[in-house]
Amino acid sequence: MDELANGDVRTPQGQHHNACKELAIFLTTGIVISAFGLPVVFARADVIAWGACALVLTGNVVIFGTILGFFMVFGSNDDFSWQQW
C-alpha cells in the first residue's frame, strides 16, 4: 500500500514508474513540441514573418540543446541526486 501512497507503481515486468516523473516528462514533451511547432504554424498563417520563425527556431535549438547538454554532463554523476531537492 506504500507504493500507492508515494505514487510509485510496479509494472508486471517489475519496473518502477513514478507518476510525478511521468507527468513531468509528458508536460515537457508538450512544451518542446509547441516551441518548435507554433512558430511554423504562425509563419504559414502569415502571423509572423519567416525570418522571425527562423530566429525563434534557432533560439529553441540553442536553449533546448543547452539544457540537454547540462543533463547529459551533470546527470550521470552518482554523488549527486536531484531527488534531494
C-alpha positions, 0 to 999 in steps of 0.5 A: 500500500506504500507504493500507492501512497508515494505514487510509485507503481510496479509494472508486471515486468517489475519496473518502477514508474513514478507518476510525478516523473511521468507527468513531468516528462509528458508536460515537457514533451508538450512544451518542446513540441509547441516551441518548435511547432507554433512558430511554423504554424504562425509563419504559414498563417502569415502571423509572423514573418519567416525570418522571425520563425527562423530566429525563434527556431534557432533560439529553441535549438540553442536553449533546448540543446543547452539544457540537454547538454547540462543533463547529459554532463551533470546527470550521470554523476552518482554523488549527486541526486536531484531527488534531494531537492 
